[in-house]
């Protein structure tokens, strides 16, 4: 797994638990997967504590998050493809017809992204109150920000400094 896929992998486990044995090992001896599981287990405990969730409620939130994770991965992939199309157009130029096509794709992408977010929000509201959902959103944003900060300190693959562009991880809920 490369450095750019670490944040994506961490979010794969956004609300999945980790085995207790992975939580008790020396961090330097843990594999990347064990470290991810440990981080996610800590996130799980924080979500359960901060949202005051029962084990059953936490399990339901996990199931919903896992279900919608696949959709978010597709959206991130589509976002990257659309971004490349826009960059290619800006660098190489193109016709008005090509610009209109890209703008239609952008609108369709944003509509799809909003629809997925709405569906996930509605599913989570079957388990959580509005206040709990807002807190979950904030916890996810804080989690993403920590990942971006770690990436920024480490720098992108190839040795240059700065952020590695982990902003695609902000695909979670917006409302």
CORURHU-V21596 format. One record per pair of residues at least 24 apart in sequence whose C-alpha atoms are under 7 Angstrom apart, sorted by the first residue. I is the first residue (numbers start at 1). J is the second residue. Records with the same first field share a line. If there is no record, write none. Layout:
I = J ; J
//
This chain:
3 = 157
4 = 164
7 = 147
8 = 169
10 = 36
12 = 69
13 = 40
14 = 40
15 = 40 ; 43 ; 44 ; 62 ; 65
16 = 40 ; 41 ; 44 ; 62
17 = 41 ; 44
47 = 136
51 = 132
57 = 127
61 = 124
64 = 123 ; 124
68 = 120
72 = 171
75 = 113
76 = 168
117 = 172 ; 173
121 = 173
134 = 175
137 = 173
144 = 169
//
